[in-house]
Amino acid sequence: MTAGPLLAYLPERSADISPAQVHLRRGRLRLPSYTRSLLLFQMFNGSNFTIALGAPMVLTARFLGAGESAIGALIALTPFLATLQMFSTELAERWGYRRLMVTCWTGRAFMLLLVVPLPLLMGRLSPALLVAALFIPLFAFNAIRGVAACAWFPWIRELIPADRRGYFLGLEQRVVHASVLVTLLLSGWFLGTSPQGWRFSTLFAAAWVAGLASALVLTRIPDRVPEASRQRPSRSVRARLAAIREVWAHKPFRRVTRFGALNTFAQAAIPGFLVLYLRDELGWPERTILLFAAGSTLGVLMIAVLWGRWSDRVGSRPLLRLVVAGQMVLLSGWALFATGVLRASPLTVGPIYVLTGVLFASQAIALIRLFLFVCPENETTLGIMVYQVIACFLGGCAPVLWGFALRGMRGWAGVQPGATSLPFAVFFVVALVLLGAAQLLLSRIPEPKAVPTRRLLVQLLWGWPLRMLLGATVQDPDR
């Protein structure tokens, strides 16, 4: 595949265009013209990581013979290896955010080619060897991604004005989840109910193509680095540690980081192990799991832009409060299914699975906007690195710990597929308790101009429905 035909469909390079000169208009909100390229990148990137890191990867690992602990380790690679960004912040500021992103996104795409032959070797090599062989390219994929992780959000902070970040993040989430939706639907249709190895291989080949396309689109986005970072000389390890201490001394940043870390630890293992719960405990086929996962993606697709606008209008904290409360209600439902109090069927589990995906994805908009807001201005790259390293480390611990815990409890409880699942009941209850603790931390986060949560709830349940009703019933006297 050559770059020429694809480049013909991309917008013109806008490296010399400032956000104040050319804008992409959406209603009353304006975004820079290169926003199209940012969104096009996320379209290809969404397809790439859905296969490489999402439910298709879990199903591929299961096909190769991976157990719960191995799958937990694979899920943990992404957050654990994101901590590598602590060693690349200087490189990001010296190279520029775009160069680092393009280099790493190109390199990580080629790692997926090493996964392609593995499902074809099923039956010729032992499952243990195949799972180990799967671990190596996915480790490299996530390690390369981790090196570049310090560049994306500082780049976005420089490219998108602060008063429009929520709106942009909503647009971004809509594009990402549209890509995820299409990828999951096509993957579910392509895999069917009893997939053969060549089908899993084809999925990873498609992920490789999408990864290369996303790296190509990045070259169309202007490269901007904070002026303070660009002019700052290279710092020694001692100077960098002193700068990290200064960043941590910033109270709003410290409180948001604590909330984000606990919230990530509570949730990191849930998406991957929900796939195992539906497949192994409830006996759902791969196609059904991916179709319901696509349903949750469709929900995010519908509300993402509205959610982004609300975060700009009412603040991030009240939205996070509502989302975490909703997640706690849904985890209570999962616990009731796992204990047998509620009967599990596609009609009862399906809607809760869809809503779980919607809420877990929706909080990303408000949380990203919040930590970009509280990050110290003169240490953007370093501050975002500190936040992501802490959150990602705890997010990596969660699936590993739960992988071993579920395996141990399964052997102790003797759970049979379709029966009451004590291990997963414990899993859901512990996640529920941790989210309750995160709610308490959230109450200590200051956010100027944020609407109180009670007032927002009254508006959601009473004010806005009443306004819509009055708008529909009151006639215009001039008509």
KARAJO-V11831 format. One record per helix or strand of 2 or more residues. SS is the DSSP state (~ for helix, > for strand). FROM is the first residue (numbers start at 1). TO is the last residue. If there is no record, write none. Layout:
# KARAJO-V11831
SS;FROM;TO
SS;FROM;TO
This chain:
# KARAJO-V11831
~;3;7
>;23;26
>;29;32
~;35;53
~;55;64
~;68;87
~;89;95
~;97;111
~;113;116
~;119;121
~;127;159
~;162;191
~;197;218
~;227;231
~;237;249
~;251;267
~;270;281
~;286;314
~;316;339
~;346;374
~;377;413
~;422;442
~;453;473
